[in-house]
Amino acid sequence: MLRVSALRFRSHFSLPKRRMFSTSASWGMNLPPETELYEQTNGRWLFNEAQQQEIRRVNFNVSELIRVACAAAGAGSCLSIQKIAEGSFNKIFRLRFDNSKSLIARLPSSRMFGSGVSWAIASEVATMTIAREKLNVHTRRVVAWSKESDTSKEPVGWPYVLMEDVDGVLLDKEWLMSEMRGAPVAELLTQVGNDMHRMTVAPFSQLGSLYFPADLPSAPPLAAPMVLEDQVRVGPIADPLWWRSYHDEPHLDRGLWDTLEDYINAASATAKTPPLCPTQSHQLKTLSKSTVFSTRSQHWHPIFSKLSNVPLLSQHDSCRMSSYILTSALKMVPKLTAENSETRMEDPVFIDWQGTTVLPLALQWCVPPLAEYEPRLFQQDGRPVLEVRGISEVEWPSDIDELDPSEQEVVRAEHRIATRNVRWIQHFLSVQTYAHLFAFPLQRYLHILTQGILRACADGPHTLRFLLVHMKTAWDEDSESLALVPTHLSQMRPKGTRKGRNGWNGLMLHSHDWLCAFDVPETAVWSQRTMKPLCEN
């Protein structure tokens, strides 16, 4: 598959010298080729392929990594090391040992994080440890890690995290299978909801990401629950969105922040800062200033500042730990066998915590992907076969008995997915705090506001403009609870749009193509420590 790059490098881009490690190991094993270990082998690029490969390359000492892993596993030797996954930000390896144990190694593509790679590793490990040991969320146990790239401090020569291996399959590979029905699926939704709630129980007094106190020795203690106040600190935000390679300036404000206004202003300032690029002399050169934020930017700051005055966003106790990763497809369940068909959904494992943040719940909530429903079956007139109306039961098509068995099975599969969405929302609305979030008129826009700001220069301002236009509309319709929006924001209406069928609704429909170009982070929270089993047909 060809991967079209969103990055553009100038023709004078020169590749840095590679630090090479020998792949010959004294562990009695045959190592994979260097290309498989260090390079991106999943996919190609239409443009700038050499540069794209280079910024995703991981230059680690494989022999030292094996040595550390053997010590962590209590093994005498490593039998194999295999790359099992890779993306823009990480490469994942599985190491198997002579004592029948196995470990997972995650190595970040440091240049994709810019100067933020050490923060990303330290925060991920701290978050996983706190979630596992203090919040009782099932995640992998970290057995060894390092945030250092300096070989004088860390012989591996590259940041890494070694975690226990978990036998299972990714949920997104099975979620639509015919076996995924009934009580086991209901139990899975319940467990995911409970884990999300446990993550969001603890309020924090600052915004950012979590770290061990040793990684932030000068940070003051948290105004957090007693179970956490001596265990963690809030520090710079570790979300990769804030650490793009072309924003590798250490002087930019990446937290921690005391208020939402500080957070939004920092995102806006980061996006407005002219990017830096490498020159042939390896010195940083400032690119020409972008005009994206110069247009009407004086109108954007008032709406950002007024967000801090909205009760659901201004209260410090609404700042919770959450992560869009938790609600993505990165969950593992045991493989299906004849013996575990009824029990395998009882304890899902969350396997990816990179980018976890502490932000107001209203800035993070949306329906998680495993509970989302988008119609897949349509009638000849274009209407969906099933009508999903909020929390109402999903009605069966009146002519389902007239369909042949294969068509009926397709409709039943569609009905299962739709019912999951209804059940999730029913339980979500059963708790007052989160029911308020669901009814919050700005909610549908806030969870992608940060991305809209930080990606406005790289991907274009369409998403940010879409968000601000609709936030302004919501403000107009509910000014009593949200306070008055600045009058000059009425200028945010796009040219050529009118109220009515082809107006705001049309903008929302046409914006789908814009939003599809973004890797939109999706997060959600749940509100009950225990929930009644969710019914599933």
N, C-alpha and C positions, 0 to 999 in steps of 0.2 A: 504494500500500500504506500502511495506517495504521500508524504506529509508536507504540506505547504507551510513554509516558515512565515511567521508574523514579524520576525526580526529582519532588519535591513542593516547590513554592515557597509561602511564605505570601502571603496576599492583599495585604500591604503591600509586596511586592517592587516596587521601582521600577527601571526600566531606566536604565543610565548613558547620558550623552550620547554620541552617536556622533561620532567624528572623521571628517569626510567629506573625501575626496579627489576631485578632478575626474577624470572618465573621458575627457575630451577629450584626445587624444594628437596629437602632431605627427609621427607615424610613418607617415602615409599609409595608415592601415588603419582599418577599422570595428571598434570594440570591441564585445564582447557587452554586453547590458543590465547595469545595475548589479546587478540581482537575481541574474543568472547568475554574476557575478564574486564577489560578496560574501556572498550568502545561501546557506542550505541549500535546495536545490531538489529533492533526492531524498527524497520521502516527506513525510508530515504527522504531526502528533501529536494524540492525543485530548485531552490535557490540557496546559495551560500552553504553548500553541504559541508565543506571542510571546516568552516567556522562553527556550524551547528554541531558537528561531531566534537570539535575541540572543547567547546564550553560544557559538553556533557561527559567528557572523559574523566575517569577516576584513576588517579595515579597512586595506587597504594602498594605497599610491600606485602605481597600475598603470603610469603613465608612467615612474616611476623603476625599477620592476621590469623593464620592457621595455628601458630604457637599460642596466641592469646586465647583462641577458641578452644584448643585442646585443654588448656589449664582451666578454663571456665567450665568445661564439660566433664572434667576429671578423666580425660581419655589419654591413652598413650599415643595414639596417632589418628590422623584424619584420613578417612578412606576416599572421600570425594568432596569436591566443591563445584556447585552447579548454579549458574545464573537462572533464576526462575521468573524474574519480572524486572522490568525497567520502564522508566518514564523520563520526563524532562528533568525531574529533580532528584531521583534516586535510582540506584541499582540494588536489587535484592538477590542474595545468594543463600543457598542451603548447603550447610556443611554436615557431613555424616562421619561418625567416629567409630572406633573399634569396640566401644562398649555399648553399641546399639542406640546411642543417643544422637540427636541432631539439633543444630542451632540455626537460626536465621540471622544473617548479617545484612544490615542496611547501610549503604555507603552513599552519601549525598553527592550530587554533582555540584561541587563547591562554587564554580563560576556562575551557576544559575542563581545562587543565593547572594552573590557579591560578597560583601564583608559580613553578611548575616549568618553564615553557615554555622559558626560556633554558637550563636544564640539559638538557632533552630535546633541543633542537637541537644544542647543543655535543657531547653524548654521541653522538648519532646520527652526526654527521659524523666524529668521531674514530674511532668503531667501524668505519664503512664504510671509512675511509682505511686503518686498520690491517689490516682483513680483506683488503683488496684488495692493498695494497703489501707487507705483511709476512707474511701468512698464506696468500697466493695463493688466496683465495676470490673467485670471480667475482661482483663486484657493480658497481653503477654508479659511475662516477667523479664526484666532486663538483667542480664548476667554480667555484662561488661560494656563499657562505652568510653569514648574519648571525643572531645571537641577540638583537639589539637591537630594541626597540620605540620608542625615543626618536628622533624625527626629527632632533634635533640631532646624533645619533651615526650614524644610518642613514636616508638620505632615503626609502627604501622605507616606513619607518614601521611595519614589521611583521617578525617573524622569518621567514626563508625559507631554503630549500635549493634550489640549482639544480644539476641532475644531467644527465649525458648521457642521451639517449634510447636505448632499446634496442628494436629491432624484434622483436616476438614476441607470443606470446599467453600468458595466464595458464594455468598447468597445470591448475587445477581446472576449466577449461572444456573440457578435452580428455581428462582422465584416464580417463573411462569410455567413451570412444568406441571403436568396434570397431577402428580403426586402431592403437590403443595396445596392441600385443602384440609378443611375440617379443624379438629381440635389442635393438632400440632402447630398449624399456622396461627391460630388464635393465641396459643401459648407464646409463640415467638414474638408477636406484636406486643403482648403483655410484658415480656422480659425486656424488650427494647425500650418500651415506655418507662419501665421501672429504672433501668440504667440511666436513661436521660434525666429522669427526675433526681436520682442520686447525684448526678453531676452538677445539677443546678441548685442543690439545697444550700450550698455555702455562699453567702454574699461576700463581696470584696469591696475594699474602699478605693481602689485605683483600677485603671483600665490598662491592659497590656497583655502579657503572657506570664505563665508561672515558671519559677525557677527554684532550685535549692538555695538556701541562704548562702552556702559557700560560693556560689557563682555570682552573688550580688552582696559582697561583704559590707558595703556601705549603705545598703538599703534599710530603711526603718522597718520595724515589725509591722505586720498587717493588722488592720482592724477587721479581723476575720474570726470565724468560729474557733473556739479553743482547740478543737481537734486539728486545726491547720495552722494556727498562728505561729508556732515554732517550727513548722515543717517547710513552708514555702514563702516566697516573696513574689511580688508582681514587678516585672521589669519590662525591657523593650519588647515590642510586639514581634513575635516569631513567625507570623503569617508570611509565606513567601511572596505574597502580593506586594508587601512593603519593601522587599529586598531584591528587586529585579536587578539584573546585571548592569543595566544602564542607569541605575540609581544607586551606584556603589559609593555614595558619598557619606562618610561617617558623621558629618556635621548635621545631617538632616534629622529632624525630630521624629523618632520612632517610639516615643514613650519612655517611661510610663506617664499616664495622664491622670489628672484629678477630676476632670469634667469632660462631658461629651463634646462641649464646644472646643476644648483644647484638642481632642482627638480628631474632630472633623477639620479644624483649621490646619492641623499637622498634615492630614491627607491632602488637603487642597494645596498647601505649600509645597509638598513633595511633588505633586503632579505639575505644578507651575515651574519648578526648578528645571532649567535647561539641562538635558542629559549630558553625560560625559562619555567620550569614546576614546579607545586607545589609538595612538598614532604609531608610526613606524619607530619612533624613538622610545616607545613604551611610556610616554608621558601623557597625562590626561589632557584632553582638549575639549573645550566647551563648544557644543553645537549651537547653531543659531536658535534664538528664543522662539518657542512655539507660540503661535497666535491663537491656539485653541482656548486658552484661559484668558486671553486679553479681551475677547468679545463678551460683553455683558458680564464680565466677572464681578463687577461692582454690584450686580444684582443678586449674585449667588450667596454672598456671605451673610446677608440679613436672614435668609431662610435657614442657613446653618446655625447661626447664633440663636435663633428662636427655638430650634429643636431642644436646646437645653432647658427651656422653660416649660416643656410639656411634661406633666407629672410622671408618665410612664418611662420617661427617659432621664429625668433629672434626679431621681432618688438614687442615692448610693447603694441602697440595699437591693436595687434591681440589677446590679452588675454581677453577673454570674459567669462561671466557667462553662463554655460550650464549644462546640466544634462542628463545622459542616461535615467533617469526615465521619462523625458518628452516625449521621443520617444518610450517608452515601452507601454504595454497595459493598463497602469494605468490611463485611462481617463474615465470620466463618462459622459453619455448623458442621458437626460430624457427617461423614459420608453416609449415605442411605444404605442400610442393610436390612435384612429380614428381621433382625432382632431389635433395631432401634427406631423403627418407623414412627412409633408413638412418642418417643422420648427425646429424639435428637434435637428438637427445637428448644429445649428447656434452658439451655445455657449458651447463648451466642457469645462469640468472642469478638471484641472490637480490636482490629489489628493495625490501624493506622491513626496516629495522633498528631501528625505533623500539622502545624498551623493552628493548634488550639489557642483560643483567646479568652480573655476576660472582658466582656462588654455587656451593656444592658441587654436584657433578654429581647426587648423589642427590636434590637438591631440584628438579632440572630434567628428569630423564629420564622419557620415556614413549614408546610407539610413535608415530612421526609420522603425521599424517593420511594421507599418501600411501601408507603401508604398513598402515594400519588395515584391519580387516575386521569388518563387522557383517553377519550374514546378512540377505539381502534376499528369498530364495526359501524358502518353507515348504511342507511337505506338508500334507495335509488334517488330520492329527492334531496339527499345530502344530510338528512337528520340522523343523529346517532341512534343505533338500535336500542340502547339503554339510556334512560334519562336519569341522571344523578342530580338530586336537588338537596344539597346540604346534608342534613341528618335524617332525611326521610328514607325509608326502606326502598331499595332498588327494585322496581317492578319488572317482572318477566315480560318479554314481548308476547302479545296476545296470540300470535301465530306460531309459538315455539313448538307446539305439538304437531304442526303440519310440516316441520322441517325433517329432513332425513337425519339419521343418527350422527353422521359426521358433522353436519351443520349445527346440530344441537350441542355437540361437545364444544364447538368453537364459541357459541353463545354462552354456555355455562362457564367456560374459562373467563370470558369477558365479565360475566356477572360476579365471579369470585374476586377479581381485581377491584371492581367497583365497590363491592361490599366491604372490602378491607378499608378503603378510603372512608366510607360512611362510618364504620365502627370506630376508626381512629378519631375522627372528628367528634363523634358522640362523646367519647370519653374525655377528649380534650376540653370540650365545653362544660364538662361536669364540675370543673373547679373554677372558682371565681377569678382568681388571679390570671389564669390563662385564657379564660373566656373574655376578659377585658382586652387581652392582647389580640385575640381573634377579631374583636370588634373595633380595634384601633384603626382609624381610617388611613393612617400612613403606613400600616404594617406591611402591606404587599410590596411597598417600594423600599422600605428601609433596609431589608436584608441584603440588597444588592447595591446600596448607596455607596459603600466604601469602594467596591469594585468599579462602579461607575466613575468615581472621582479619580482613582489611581490609574485606571486604564484609559482615561479620556484622551491623553496625548498619543498613546501607542496604538489604540484601536479606533480612535475617532470619538467625537463628543456625543454621538447619537444616543447612547444609553443614558448618559448623565442628563442630557436635555430632556429625554423622555421621562426620567424620574422626576426632575424638577417641575416639569409641566404638570404632571399628574399629582404631585404633592401640593402644588399651588391650587389645583382644582379641588382636591380634598379639603384643603384649608378653607377655601371659599364656602364649601358646603357645610362645614362644621366649625365655624370660626369661634363659637362660644366655648367649646372645650379646648381648642387649640390656640386660642388668641388670634389676633388679627395678623394676617400675612401682609408684608409690605406691598403697598399699592403698585409700585413699579414692577412687581413680578408679573403683572398682567402682560408685560411685553414678552414673556417667555413663550407665548403661544406660537407654534410654528407657522410659517407662511403657508397659505392655501388650505388651512384647516377650518372647519366650521363645526358648530355644535350640531348634534343630531347624528344620523346614521353614518355620514361620511366625515364627521368631525372628530371628537375625542375617541369615540369607539373605533373609527377608522385608523387613527394614529396608533391605538393600542394594537390593532390587528397588524398593521404594517410594521410595527416595531418588532414583531416576532423575528423577522429576518435579521434585524440588528442584534437582538439578544442572542440568537443562535451562534453568533460569531464569538461570544464570550464564554469562558469557562466559569459560569456563575456559581459561586459557593452557596450551598444550601444547608441551613442548620435548623434545628428545631429543639424544643425543650418539652418535657412532660412534667406533670404536676402532682402525680399521686405516687406515694411510696409503694402502695399495693393497688392493684386494679382487679376488677372482676374479669373473669375469662371473656375474651372476645369471641362472639359467635361467628362461625364461618360455614357457609353451605358447602 
